[in-house]
């Protein structure tokens, strides 16, 4: 992986942590999640007009990714409903890279060096350590089991759509076209699902979204930019390596959680941070 691609993926990680922090900070996790991603339509449409449609071979992967992303949003909202950002976010992101590496080996046919495998493993360990702090587990309290279940389920979902999109973006012929096609309707099914599950409270939900959409739009831009950069990077580097490096977003999430959401940052998170950085360096050298 070249240095410019590495820096781009790290920036994508910062963007990813930012929009996740927005959802965690909100009062209604499900509505905020739906709002962030449904607003993607208004950004994706002009991008798609500019870039043109992706190649026909990529459309089955776009369709599969859209279905899987619906499950991702359901699990994401559930994880943030029951658990602290510092607990659920690292678990979701930390367990996925190894699954992506195994999936890309079998489905994409990408072989990794021993050093790259070691870097992915070290990074995953560091990310999980960042999440399993005593303070984060304590905050989850009685809902700890639900928070962990949602987070681990989402790790599997993240691995699935990452491998699928890693293949699809290479067939698309244009990373921007693939990302725009994906985000065009990506969040709309989940928004409809959230509203459908609130009979008698839809007017209240619409009023909430009217007050939140200006800030949510920034989250939308961060989400689209983060995933767009990652998929672009997958056309220039192994899918598993990009996926693993993108999970350095947990470092940014830990800082955001500490500074803005008043979550604690103790010695265990410091140790996890050092391990993550060691994994990044190993991947860069690998």
N, C-alpha and C positions, 0 to 999 in steps of 0.2 A: 504494500500500500504506500503510495506516494504521500509526502508531507501535506500537500494541498488537500488531498482527499481526507486524510486523517483530521486536519483542522476543520474541514467542512462537517464531518460526522460529529465532532465534538460540539460544534455550534448547534447542530441538529439536536444533540442531547440537551443542551441548555434550553432550546425552544420547547422540547418535549416536557421537561420538568416544569416549565413556566405554565403551560396550559393545564397540567395536572394539578398544580397548586391552586389555580383559579377555581377548579371544580371542588377541590377539598375545602376551600375557604367559603364557598357558597352555602346557603341554607338548604337548598334542594339539589342534592347531587344528581339525581336522575334528570331533572329539567335542565340543569346547567350542562350536563353531558350532551343531552339532545340538542340544546341550543347551539353549543359550540360547533357541533358537526353538521347540523342542518344548515347553518349559515354558510357552510362550505360551498353550497350551490352558487351563491352570488360571486364567489371568487373563482370557482372552477369553470363556470360558463364562459367568461371572457377568455380565460386561458385556453379552453378547448377550441374556441373560435379562432384564436391566434395560432395554435399549434396544429390544428387539424386532428382527426380521429386517429387513435392508435391502429396498428396493423390488425387485420381480422384475426390472426392467430392469437392475439392477446385477449380477446373478448371473453373467452371461457374462463380465463383466470380473473378478469375483472368481476365477472358474475359470481364466481366462487368466493372471492375475497369479500364481496359485499355481504353475502350470507354469513360468513364467518365473523365479519365485523359487527354484525347485529348482536351476536353472542358476546363479543368483546365489550360492547357498551353496557349490556345488562350486567355482566360480571364486574365491570369497572365501577358502575354506580353502586353496586352492592358492597364492594370492597371498601369504598370510601364512606358508605353509610355506617358500616359497623367497625371500621378500623382507622387508626391514625395514618396519615400520609407516610410518616416515617416507618411504619410497619408494613403496610400493604404494598406501597409502591416498589420498594426494593425486592420484595418477594416476587411480585409479578414480573419485574424486569430481570431479576437475577437468575431465576430458574429457566427462563426462555432460551438464552443463548446456546446452552449445551444441547437442548432439544433441536434448535435450528441447525447446529453443526451436524448432528446425526441425520436430520432430515435432508439437509443439502448434500450430504455424502451419498445418500441413497437415491434422491430424486433429481438433484442437479448434477451429480457426478463430480463434485468438487473435492479433490483430495487436499488435505491440510498437512503441513509439516508437523513434526512432533512438538516443535517450539510453539506453533500456533495453537495446537490442542492444549498445551500447557498454559498458554496465555489465557485462553477461553476459560479453562477450569479455574485458574487463579482469580480471574475477574469475577466469575460467578460466585465463588466462595466469599470474596470481599463484599459483593453486593448483598448477599444473604446476611452476612454479619452486620452490615449496616442496618438491616431491617429488624433483626432479632435482638434488639436491645431490650433491657429490662423495662425501661421507661415506656417504650412503644407497646410492649406486651401488657404492661400495667394499664395504660390508657384504654386498650381494647376491652379490658375487664371481662364482663360476663359474655360479651359478644366476640371474644377472641376466636372461638372456633369458627363462627360464621365468617369473620374477616379473613382468616387463614384459608378457609375453603374457597371463598370467592377469588382470593389472590392466586392461589395455586391453580385453580381452574383457568384463570385468565392467562397464566404462564403458558399453558398448553395451547390456548387459543392464539396467543401472540406468536408462538412458534409456527402454528399452522399458516396463519396469513402472511407471515414473513417469508416463508419458503415459497408459497404460492405467488406472492407479489414479486419475489426475487426472480422467479421464472418468467412471469408475465411481463415485467418491465423490459426484460431482454428481448422478448419477442415483439414488443410494441414498436420498436424502431425509434421511439422518442420518449424519454422519461417524463417530460412535462405532459405529453398527451396522455400517458397512462395514468399519472397522478390526477390530472384534471378529470378524466373519465371516471376514476374511482370516487373522487370527492363530489362529483356532480349530484349523485343521489345517495351518497354514503350514509348521511345522518338522517335522512327523511323517514325511512322505515322505523327507526328507533323513536323519533319524535312522535310519530303517529301511535306507536305502541304505548309510549308514556302517557299521552293524552287519552288514549282509549281506556287505560287502566285507572282513570280518575273520573268516573262518572259523577256529575254533580259538582266537580271542582275544576272544570275546564276553564271557566272564566277567570277563576283565581290563578290558574296556571298561566294563562295568557297575559294577565296583568303582571305577574312575576317576570315573565320573559320580556315584557316591554321595558321594564326597569333595568334588566340585566344585559340586553343585547349590545349596547355600545362596548361594554367591557368584554363580553363574550366574543365579539368580533375580533378583538385582539388575540383571544385564545384560538379562534378559528385560523387566523393567519399563522400563528405559531405552530398549530397542529399540521396544517397543510405544508408549511415550510419545512418542518422537522421531518415529516415522512417523505416529502419530495426529495430532500437532500439525501436521505438514507437510500431511497430507491435509485437515485442517480448514482450514488456511490457503489451500489451493487452491480452496476454495469461496468465498473472499473476496478473492482476488487471482489474477493470471495464473499458470498452472501453471509456466511457464518462469521467472518471477521468483522464485517460492517455491523451485523446485528449485535455482536458482543461489545464493540466499541460504543455503539449507540446507548448501551445501558450504563455508560458513565453518567447518564442523566441522573442517576441516584445521588451522585455527589452534589449536583446542583439542587436536587430536591431536598437533600439534607440541609443544605445552607438556607434555602428558601423557607423550609419548615422551621428552622431555628430562628431566623431573623424576622420573618413575617407572621408565622403561625404559632410562634411561642412554643415550639416543641424543643425538648432538651437535646443537647449534643454532648455526649459523654465520651469516656475513654474508648468504649467499644466502637462507637461510630468513627472515632479517630483511627483506630486500628483497621477497621473496615476500609476506610478511605485510603490508607497506605497500601493495603492489599490490592484494592482496585487499581491504583496507580501502577503497582508492580505488574499487574496483568496487562494494562495498557502498554507499558514499556516492552513487555515480552512479545505482545502481538506486533508492535511496531518493528521490533528486531526480527520477528519471525517471518 
